[in-house]
Amino acid sequence: MYGITKPISIAGPTKPDLYRNAELEKFLVDLGLNESKDETTKREEVLGRIDQIVKGWVKQLTRQRGYTDQMVEEANAVIFTFGSYRLGVHGPGADIDTLCVGPSYVNREEDFFIILHDILADMEEVTELQPVPDAHVPVMKFKFQGISIDLLYASISLLVVPEDLDISNGSVLFEVDEQTVRSLNGCRVADQILKLVPNVEHFRTTLRCLKFWAKRRGVYSNVTGFLGGVNWALLVARVCQLYPNAIPSMLVSRFFRVYTQWRWPNPVMLCSIEEDDLGFPVWDPRKNPWDRFHLMPIITPAYPCMNSSYNVSISTLRVMTEQFLSGNRICEEIELNKAQWSALFEPYLFFEAYKNYLQVDIVAADAADLLAWKGWVESRLRQLTLKIERDTNGMLQCHPYPNEYIDASKQCPHCAFFMGLQRKEGVTGQEGQQFDIRGTVDEFRQEINMYMFWKPGMDIFVSHVRRRQLPGFVFPDGYKRSRPSRHNQHASKTSEDVARSQSGSAERPGKRKNDCEMEDLKPEKPKKQAFSSPLRQQSVSPSSSASRSGVASLASSCECVKLGCSTIGDIGSNCEGCC
């Protein structure tokens, strides 16, 4: 038996299942989700070069620290991969999640993030080098000969790291800190997943399919509060356990059936949670009060077992629930021969889904500064969603969208992120009732400005925009669609399904009617309202710069969220004066 429960079904495929599976695999091949042999070879060569570099780096440090010639000769570091590459589901252009395991006397803070960083910075093959030492899992990001690498470091309690180190052995966790455990567990979790599924190839095809679906539907992003690669892998692996003889076309369909009905926060687990003498904390809501607040626990199978989806919020869980319902309905139609696989992978039309959005513009003096500044802001955007949920008592719902957009017309490097805004489903408001998020945005802005590597030119602007005011650069052709698409009707039905499943009532259709009525309401003077960050001039630091901020409140008239604005000081329109 695979997993912690008996399977739901041990049935194998029928003839129609085999036909649908052949169609699905052909569809995936036509999409080009598999990389070419040349790219596979290049990745292997790049990993070989990185392995040589870290081995030389450790030998250099061993020699500098006065160890014997024999120790210098034996000094070693080993490269492991994890994530999609180790699971065998990476596609063209995907990054390679990489772990360097080194000896006990080579540390992360100075040896990895300073000395190795400087070695890489001097190499022509290395571009876009970005150290992120303060991340939950410290990482060095860069491109090597054009291939994106995320490099972690783990110093284990051995003077010499053997070339054939078994990273799945629990002994590697002896006398290491929690950051090192998190670094090591990426590889350990990937290995465990592959051991715990009934059929590895069926798992890989299904995961490849579901990852592509999640990206098309805008729910693939751990940092934004959705799910990342390991989360999707664990969800797919659990479905494989529940249907051990199913083929990919069946598993995709069962995936949506299972998670449409899943009663969160019941955890998804591939195996039982085990404790160990090493004493690291494991996920256990009975003992750890903080674990009780997790909304969508997806537990890793390697010790110490942790919740891999702690970033999920009320808002992002709502969005994913809607998408699971949509996927389930389409799969039912596919099984009835009423739809093709292409229908499942239709892109989510985010900019047609809401009437109101928050636009977060990020600017910097040059491309290198923008890369670092954007990484910092993006890692904190989830906090803005949580703060809005908190300060409106969950009445104003946010849908953060993980895609970034670039306004090529800006003179300075720029990117933007967007959040959809709407009143909570099934709740009606009084005429003119306001959602005042002035303080919320200001608090978020102040936290962003605490960035310890801030440089002049780094700035952030938060503004409210209505759908008809969205900038052209968010649309593929540079302009908006002229009328609602069939997809919008499809999304409307999904929302109705969610409302019914959560409240047992059919309030959503009434809301759609009000929405249509509100479309005809036009403000006297449509314009974007901006919450701008303190404008830094003449190299003024974030802590000492004078704040010049736009102050506004979001007001709700029936079902239409609109913005009433008052200003303090001199505020310009969204980001227009920054470049």
Salt bridges, closest charged atoms under 4 A:
ASP17 OD1 - ARG20 NH2 2.96
ASP30 OD2 - LYS26 NZ 2.91
GLU35 OE1 - ARG43 NE 2.63
GLU35 OE2 - HIS90 NE2 2.99
GLU39 OE2 - ARG43 NH2 3.42
ASP51 OD1 - LYS55 NZ 2.94
GLU109 OE2 - ARG108 NH1 4.00
ASP111 OD1 - ARG65 NH2 2.51
ASP118 OD1 - HIS117 ND1 3.21
GLU125 OE2 - ARG49 NH2 3.16
GLU128 OE2 - LYS143 NZ 3.81
ASP150 OD2 - LYS141 NZ 3.27
GLU163 OE2 - LYS55 NZ 3.31
ASP191 OD1 - ARG86 NE 2.70
GLU201 OE2 - ARG204 NH1 2.99
GLU275 OE2 - LYS287 NZ 3.27
ASP284 OD1 - ARG286 NE 3.00
GLU322 OE2 - ARG318 NH1 3.36
GLU335 OE2 - ARG254 NH1 3.37
GLU335 OE1 - ARG257 NH2 3.87
GLU352 OE2 - ARG481 NE 2.85
ASP361 OD1 - HIS414 NE2 2.68
ASP369 OD1 - LYS455 NZ 3.34
ASP391 OD1 - ARG390 NE 2.62
GLU404 OE1 - LYS374 NZ 2.89
GLU425 OE1 - ARG508 NH1 3.20
ASP436 OD2 - ARG438 NH2 2.35
ASP442 OD1 - ARG445 NH2 1.79
GLU443 OE2 - LYS387 NZ 2.82
GLU443 OE1 - ARG390 NH2 2.89
GLU447 OE2 - LYS387 NZ 2.91
GLU496 OE1 - ARG500 NH2 3.72
ASP497 OD2 - ARG329 NH1 2.70
ASP497 OD1 - ARG500 NH1 3.73
ASP515 OD2 - LYS511 NZ 2.87
ASP515 OD2 - ARG512 NH1 3.53
GLU519 OE2 - LYS355 NZ 3.77
GLU519 OE2 - ARG467 NH2 2.45
ASP570 OD2 - ARG548 NH1 3.91
